[in-house]
Amino acid sequence: MVFIGNSETKEGFSASTVLFTLINRCKKKILEEDSMVLGILFGKVGCGKSVRAMQIGWAIDPTMTSANRICFNKDEFAETVINNRKCSIIGDEGISLFFSRSGMTKEGRLMAELMAQIRQRNLCVFICVPNLLSMDAMVLEMADFVAEVSEHSQVINNKKEQFKGNIAFFPELGKNSYKTRIIHYLKAKRGNPNAKIQRPFPYFTEKGSIIGETHRKPFYPVPEDQYRQKKEGILEKYRGKPELKVITQGIQKDERRNTLTLRANSIMAYRFKQNNPQLTQIECAKQFSVSQQTFSKWIAYAVLNVFQASPTLKEGEDCPETSAKPAESDQIIGKNEEKLPESEEKCENISTPDEKNKINGQEKYEKEKLGDEV
């Protein structure tokens, strides 16, 4: 381990020899080789991406001691790129909308010009985003490395501690491209979340810092109060503006869509289990290409929220409608649902109106014939 910072005041952070080598390589590219460095840090909100970006950016450029070069919107980022040379710049999560695919389609020319300016001014730029695949293809292609930041819990001295800022690096190393591997893996999992694909190994990993009142706070090259004040000030500017309303409406629309999808899947699973009581939940789950746990959740959601029944399902148990007696079927189906007449039960699985009319006509003819005989 290498301590980066002031050893007397102990202001700094510890890094592995591999990370220290990477920092020196980035510093050499912008100071001596007339080049640029573009890194993308991705991970869930609150996992420590911004702190990690500030630490690495400060190690490359020790003059980064204020929030002036931490950007939260497009205009601030463009101005910072134009007015600086051979230094580190951070685009925090708010800037991700500008680098997204939708943003690039509208302002692709400006983005291409900014990338050219980053190259001419020998800048080291770090972009923090929650989702790596939301970035535009041009930005991903130009990135020298991508890094996944995460958090985890660990029991130390019989006490559960939280670690934030764990980072896994996937650099672009010519033919041996770790960056390309992780991008292909994430795309494959997005297309089919249940696909059994081995996650690619990173080039190296770095453990984060322990978070807690009894532990030392993570090192902030930029004063923490100054950083948080600027971040809150940027978000206040968007309060009540149309852009925020559009984002809020999109989130609400996604939530409604997810609820409708869950409801539809639950009803289909419930009906399938009713029509195939001889199948176990594992066999039913295979028919839907999902895990047994997911299928059990669908059944439980259907019983509790769709059909308004009280019994709860546990994992591995058969749903109650399969083991219920005929007299109990009305309770499971729900109080608000009426039992279908015999003629409609026969027509329930008939798709075309002609076939339904044919069945109903046949029954009507049989009844009239029976009346004549009587």
Contacts in CASP RR format, 6 or more apart in sequence:
PFRMAT RR
TARGET T0000
AUTHOR 0000-0000-0000
METHOD contacts of the structure
MODEL  1
MVFIGNSETKEGFSASTVLFTLINRCKKKILEEDSMVLGILFGKVGCGKS
VRAMQIGWAIDPTMTSANRICFNKDEFAETVINNRKCSIIGDEGISLFFS
RSGMTKEGRLMAELMAQIRQRNLCVFICVPNLLSMDAMVLEMADFVAEVS
EHSQVINNKKEQFKGNIAFFPELGKNSYKTRIIHYLKAKRGNPNAKIQRP
FPYFTEKGSIIGETHRKPFYPVPEDQYRQKKEGILEKYRGKPELKVITQG
IQKDERRNTLTLRANSIMAYRFKQNNPQLTQIECAKQFSVSQQTFSKWIA
YAVLNVFQASPTLKEGEDCPETSAKPAESDQIIGKNEEKLPESEEKCENI
STPDEKNKINGQEKYEKEKLGDEV
1 14 0 8 1.000
1 15 0 8 1.000
1 16 0 8 1.000
1 17 0 8 1.000
2 14 0 8 1.000
2 15 0 8 1.000
2 16 0 8 1.000
2 17 0 8 1.000
2 20 0 8 1.000
3 12 0 8 1.000
3 13 0 8 1.000
3 14 0 8 1.000
3 15 0 8 1.000
4 12 0 8 1.000
4 13 0 8 1.000
4 14 0 8 1.000
4 15 0 8 1.000
4 20 0 8 1.000
4 23 0 8 1.000
4 59 0 8 1.000
5 11 0 8 1.000
5 12 0 8 1.000
5 13 0 8 1.000
6 12 0 8 1.000
11 219 0 8 1.000
12 55 0 8 1.000
12 219 0 8 1.000
12 221 0 8 1.000
13 55 0 8 1.000
13 209 0 8 1.000
13 218 0 8 1.000
13 219 0 8 1.000
15 23 0 8 1.000
15 59 0 8 1.000
15 206 0 8 1.000
16 204 0 8 1.000
16 206 0 8 1.000
18 203 0 8 1.000
18 204 0 8 1.000
19 56 0 8 1.000
19 169 0 8 1.000
19 204 0 8 1.000
19 206 0 8 1.000
22 169 0 8 1.000
22 171 0 8 1.000
23 56 0 8 1.000
23 59 0 8 1.000
23 60 0 8 1.000
26 37 0 8 1.000
26 56 0 8 1.000
26 60 0 8 1.000
26 124 0 8 1.000
26 144 0 8 1.000
27 60 0 8 1.000
27 61 0 8 1.000
29 35 0 8 1.000
29 36 0 8 1.000
29 37 0 8 1.000
29 122 0 8 1.000
29 124 0 8 1.000
30 36 0 8 1.000
30 37 0 8 1.000
30 60 0 8 1.000
30 86 0 8 1.000
30 87 0 8 1.000
30 122 0 8 1.000
30 123 0 8 1.000
30 124 0 8 1.000
31 86 0 8 1.000
31 122 0 8 1.000
34 122 0 8 1.000
35 119 0 8 1.000
35 122 0 8 1.000
36 118 0 8 1.000
36 119 0 8 1.000
36 122 0 8 1.000
36 123 0 8 1.000
36 124 0 8 1.000
36 125 0 8 1.000
37 60 0 8 1.000
37 123 0 8 1.000
37 124 0 8 1.000
37 125 0 8 1.000
37 144 0 8 1.000
38 118 0 8 1.000
38 125 0 8 1.000
38 127 0 8 1.000
38 139 0 8 1.000
38 142 0 8 1.000
38 143 0 8 1.000
38 144 0 8 1.000
39 125 0 8 1.000
39 126 0 8 1.000
39 127 0 8 1.000
39 143 0 8 1.000
39 144 0 8 1.000
39 145 0 8 1.000
39 146 0 8 1.000
39 147 0 8 1.000
40 126 0 8 1.000
40 127 0 8 1.000
40 129 0 8 1.000
40 132 0 8 1.000
40 135 0 8 1.000
40 139 0 8 1.000
40 140 0 8 1.000
40 143 0 8 1.000
40 145 0 8 1.000
40 146 0 8 1.000
40 147 0 8 1.000
41 49 0 8 1.000
41 52 0 8 1.000
41 53 0 8 1.000
41 126 0 8 1.000
41 127 0 8 1.000
41 128 0 8 1.000
41 129 0 8 1.000
41 146 0 8 1.000
41 147 0 8 1.000
41 148 0 8 1.000
41 149 0 8 1.000
41 167 0 8 1.000
42 49 0 8 1.000
42 128 0 8 1.000
42 129 0 8 1.000
42 130 0 8 1.000
42 131 0 8 1.000
42 132 0 8 1.000
42 146 0 8 1.000
42 147 0 8 1.000
42 148 0 8 1.000
42 149 0 8 1.000
43 49 0 8 1.000
43 129 0 8 1.000
43 130 0 8 1.000
43 131 0 8 1.000
43 132 0 8 1.000
43 148 0 8 1.000
43 149 0 8 1.000
43 150 0 8 1.000
44 130 0 8 1.000
44 150 0 8 1.000
44 151 0 8 1.000
45 93 0 8 1.000
45 130 0 8 1.000
46 151 0 8 1.000
46 164 0 8 1.000
47 149 0 8 1.000
47 150 0 8 1.000
47 151 0 8 1.000
47 164 0 8 1.000
47 165 0 8 1.000
48 149 0 8 1.000
48 151 0 8 1.000
48 164 0 8 1.000
48 165 0 8 1.000
49 93 0 8 1.000
49 128 0 8 1.000
49 149 0 8 1.000
49 165 0 8 1.000
50 70 0 8 1.000
50 90 0 8 1.000
50 92 0 8 1.000
50 93 0 8 1.000
50 128 0 8 1.000
50 227 0 8 1.000
51 164 0 8 1.000
51 165 0 8 1.000
51 218 0 8 1.000
51 219 0 8 1.000
51 220 0 8 1.000
52 147 0 8 1.000
52 149 0 8 1.000
52 165 0 8 1.000
52 167 0 8 1.000
53 90 0 8 1.000
53 91 0 8 1.000
53 126 0 8 1.000
53 128 0 8 1.000
54 64 0 8 1.000
54 70 0 8 1.000
54 90 0 8 1.000
54 220 0 8 1.000
54 221 0 8 1.000
54 222 0 8 1.000
54 227 0 8 1.000
55 219 0 8 1.000
55 221 0 8 1.000
56 126 0 8 1.000
57 64 0 8 1.000
57 88 0 8 1.000
57 90 0 8 1.000
57 124 0 8 1.000
57 126 0 8 1.000
57 221 0 8 1.000
58 64 0 8 1.000
58 65 0 8 1.000
58 88 0 8 1.000
58 221 0 8 1.000
58 222 0 8 1.000
60 88 0 8 1.000
60 124 0 8 1.000
61 86 0 8 1.000
61 87 0 8 1.000
61 88 0 8 1.000
61 124 0 8 1.000
63 87 0 8 1.000
64 87 0 8 1.000
64 88 0 8 1.000
64 221 0 8 1.000
64 222 0 8 1.000
65 221 0 8 1.000
65 222 0 8 1.000
66 222 0 8 1.000
66 223 0 8 1.000
66 226 0 8 1.000
67 222 0 8 1.000
67 223 0 8 1.000
67 226 0 8 1.000
67 227 0 8 1.000
67 230 0 8 1.000
68 80 0 8 1.000
69 80 0 8 1.000
69 84 0 8 1.000
69 87 0 8 1.000
69 88 0 8 1.000
69 89 0 8 1.000
69 90 0 8 1.000
70 90 0 8 1.000
70 91 0 8 1.000
70 92 0 8 1.000
70 222 0 8 1.000
70 227 0 8 1.000
70 230 0 8 1.000
71 77 0 8 1.000
71 80 0 8 1.000
71 89 0 8 1.000
71 90 0 8 1.000
71 91 0 8 1.000
71 92 0 8 1.000
71 95 0 8 1.000
72 91 0 8 1.000
72 92 0 8 1.000
72 94 0 8 1.000
72 95 0 8 1.000
72 230 0 8 1.000
72 231 0 8 1.000
72 234 0 8 1.000
72 235 0 8 1.000
73 94 0 8 1.000
73 95 0 8 1.000
73 98 0 8 1.000
73 234 0 8 1.000
74 95 0 8 1.000
74 98 0 8 1.000
74 107 0 8 1.000
77 89 0 8 1.000
77 91 0 8 1.000
77 95 0 8 1.000
77 98 0 8 1.000
77 114 0 8 1.000
78 110 0 8 1.000
78 114 0 8 1.000
80 89 0 8 1.000
81 89 0 8 1.000
81 114 0 8 1.000
81 117 0 8 1.000
81 118 0 8 1.000
81 121 0 8 1.000
81 123 0 8 1.000
81 125 0 8 1.000
82 117 0 8 1.000
84 121 0 8 1.000
84 123 0 8 1.000
85 121 0 8 1.000
85 122 0 8 1.000
85 123 0 8 1.000
86 121 0 8 1.000
86 122 0 8 1.000
86 123 0 8 1.000
87 123 0 8 1.000
87 124 0 8 1.000
88 123 0 8 1.000
88 124 0 8 1.000
88 125 0 8 1.000
88 126 0 8 1.000
89 123 0 8 1.000
89 124 0 8 1.000
89 125 0 8 1.000
89 126 0 8 1.000
90 125 0 8 1.000
90 126 0 8 1.000
90 127 0 8 1.000
90 128 0 8 1.000
91 125 0 8 1.000
91 126 0 8 1.000
91 127 0 8 1.000
91 128 0 8 1.000
92 128 0 8 1.000
92 231 0 8 1.000
93 128 0 8 1.000
93 129 0 8 1.000
93 130 0 8 1.000
94 234 0 8 1.000
95 127 0 8 1.000
96 127 0 8 1.000
96 128 0 8 1.000
96 129 0 8 1.000
96 130 0 8 1.000
96 134 0 8 1.000
96 135 0 8 1.000
97 103 0 8 1.000
98 107 0 8 1.000
98 111 0 8 1.000
99 111 0 8 1.000
99 127 0 8 1.000
99 129 0 8 1.000
99 135 0 8 1.000
99 136 0 8 1.000
99 139 0 8 1.000
100 134 0 8 1.000
100 135 0 8 1.000
100 136 0 8 1.000
101 134 0 8 1.000
101 135 0 8 1.000
101 136 0 8 1.000
101 137 0 8 1.000
103 136 0 8 1.000
104 111 0 8 1.000
104 136 0 8 1.000
104 138 0 8 1.000
104 139 0 8 1.000
111 136 0 8 1.000
111 138 0 8 1.000
111 139 0 8 1.000
112 138 0 8 1.000
115 138 0 8 1.000
115 139 0 8 1.000
115 142 0 8 1.000
118 125 0 8 1.000
127 135 0 8 1.000
127 139 0 8 1.000
129 135 0 8 1.000
132 140 0 8 1.000
132 146 0 8 1.000
132 148 0 8 1.000
132 182 0 8 1.000
132 183 0 8 1.000
132 186 0 8 1.000
133 183 0 8 1.000
133 186 0 8 1.000
133 187 0 8 1.000
133 190 0 8 1.000
140 146 0 8 1.000
140 179 0 8 1.000
140 183 0 8 1.000
143 172 0 8 1.000
143 179 0 8 1.000
144 171 0 8 1.000
144 172 0 8 1.000
145 169 0 8 1.000
145 170 0 8 1.000
145 171 0 8 1.000
145 172 0 8 1.000
145 178 0 8 1.000
145 179 0 8 1.000
146 170 0 8 1.000
146 179 0 8 1.000
146 182 0 8 1.000
146 183 0 8 1.000
147 167 0 8 1.000
147 168 0 8 1.000
147 169 0 8 1.000
147 170 0 8 1.000
148 167 0 8 1.000
148 168 0 8 1.000
148 170 0 8 1.000
148 182 0 8 1.000
148 202 0 8 1.000
149 165 0 8 1.000
149 166 0 8 1.000
149 167 0 8 1.000
150 165 0 8 1.000
150 166 0 8 1.000
150 167 0 8 1.000
150 168 0 8 1.000
151 162 0 8 1.000
151 163 0 8 1.000
151 164 0 8 1.000
151 165 0 8 1.000
151 166 0 8 1.000
152 162 0 8 1.000
152 163 0 8 1.000
152 166 0 8 1.000
153 160 0 8 1.000
153 161 0 8 1.000
153 162 0 8 1.000
153 163 0 8 1.000
154 160 0 8 1.000
154 161 0 8 1.000
154 163 0 8 1.000
155 161 0 8 1.000
161 210 0 8 1.000
161 211 0 8 1.000
161 212 0 8 1.000
161 215 0 8 1.000
162 210 0 8 1.000
162 211 0 8 1.000
162 212 0 8 1.000
163 207 0 8 1.000
163 208 0 8 1.000
163 209 0 8 1.000
163 210 0 8 1.000
163 211 0 8 1.000
164 208 0 8 1.000
164 209 0 8 1.000
164 211 0 8 1.000
164 218 0 8 1.000
165 208 0 8 1.000
165 209 0 8 1.000
165 218 0 8 1.000
166 205 0 8 1.000
166 206 0 8 1.000
166 207 0 8 1.000
166 208 0 8 1.000
167 205 0 8 1.000
167 206 0 8 1.000
167 208 0 8 1.000
168 202 0 8 1.000
168 204 0 8 1.000
168 205 0 8 1.000
168 206 0 8 1.000
169 178 0 8 1.000
169 202 0 8 1.000
169 203 0 8 1.000
169 204 0 8 1.000
169 205 0 8 1.000
169 206 0 8 1.000
170 178 0 8 1.000
170 179 0 8 1.000
170 181 0 8 1.000
170 182 0 8 1.000
170 200 0 8 1.000
170 202 0 8 1.000
170 203 0 8 1.000
171 178 0 8 1.000
171 179 0 8 1.000
171 203 0 8 1.000
172 178 0 8 1.000
172 179 0 8 1.000
172 180 0 8 1.000
173 203 0 8 1.000
178 200 0 8 1.000
178 202 0 8 1.000
178 203 0 8 1.000
181 200 0 8 1.000
182 200 0 8 1.000
182 202 0 8 1.000
185 197 0 8 1.000
185 199 0 8 1.000
185 200 0 8 1.000
188 195 0 8 1.000
188 197 0 8 1.000
189 195 0 8 1.000
189 197 0 8 1.000
194 289 0 8 1.000
194 290 0 8 1.000
194 291 0 8 1.000
208 218 0 8 1.000
209 215 0 8 1.000
209 216 0 8 1.000
209 218 0 8 1.000
211 218 0 8 1.000
217 224 0 8 1.000
220 227 0 8 1.000
238 244 0 8 1.000
262 298 0 8 1.000
262 301 0 8 1.000
263 301 0 8 1.000
263 305 0 8 1.000
263 306 0 8 1.000
265 288 0 8 1.000
265 298 0 8 1.000
266 298 0 8 1.000
266 299 0 8 1.000
266 301 0 8 1.000
266 302 0 8 1.000
266 305 0 8 1.000
266 306 0 8 1.000
267 302 0 8 1.000
267 306 0 8 1.000
268 288 0 8 1.000
269 284 0 8 1.000
269 288 0 8 1.000
269 295 0 8 1.000
269 298 0 8 1.000
269 299 0 8 1.000
269 302 0 8 1.000
270 298 0 8 1.000
270 299 0 8 1.000
270 302 0 8 1.000
270 303 0 8 1.000
270 306 0 8 1.000
270 307 0 8 1.000
270 319 0 8 1.000
270 321 0 8 1.000
272 284 0 8 1.000
272 287 0 8 1.000
272 288 0 8 1.000
273 279 0 8 1.000
273 281 0 8 1.000
273 284 0 8 1.000
273 299 0 8 1.000
273 319 0 8 1.000
273 321 0 8 1.000
273 322 0 8 1.000
274 321 0 8 1.000
274 322 0 8 1.000
276 284 0 8 1.000
277 322 0 8 1.000
279 287 0 8 1.000
280 318 0 8 1.000
281 292 0 8 1.000
281 295 0 8 1.000
281 296 0 8 1.000
281 299 0 8 1.000
281 316 0 8 1.000
281 317 0 8 1.000
281 318 0 8 1.000
281 319 0 8 1.000
282 292 0 8 1.000
284 295 0 8 1.000
285 291 0 8 1.000
285 292 0 8 1.000
285 294 0 8 1.000
285 295 0 8 1.000
288 295 0 8 1.000
292 315 0 8 1.000
292 316 0 8 1.000
293 315 0 8 1.000
296 313 0 8 1.000
296 314 0 8 1.000
296 315 0 8 1.000
296 316 0 8 1.000
299 313 0 8 1.000
299 319 0 8 1.000
300 312 0 8 1.000
300 313 0 8 1.000
303 309 0 8 1.000
303 311 0 8 1.000
303 312 0 8 1.000
303 313 0 8 1.000
303 319 0 8 1.000
303 320 0 8 1.000
303 332 0 8 1.000
304 310 0 8 1.000
304 312 0 8 1.000
307 332 0 8 1.000
307 333 0 8 1.000
307 334 0 8 1.000
307 337 0 8 1.000
308 334 0 8 1.000
308 335 0 8 1.000
308 336 0 8 1.000
309 320 0 8 1.000
309 331 0 8 1.000
309 332 0 8 1.000
309 334 0 8 1.000
311 320 0 8 1.000
313 319 0 8 1.000
313 320 0 8 1.000
320 332 0 8 1.000
321 329 0 8 1.000
321 332 0 8 1.000
321 333 0 8 1.000
324 331 0 8 1.000
324 332 0 8 1.000
330 339 0 8 1.000
333 339 0 8 1.000
340 348 0 8 1.000
343 359 0 8 1.000
343 360 0 8 1.000
343 363 0 8 1.000
346 359 0 8 1.000
347 355 0 8 1.000
347 356 0 8 1.000
347 359 0 8 1.000
347 360 0 8 1.000
350 356 0 8 1.000
350 359 0 8 1.000
END
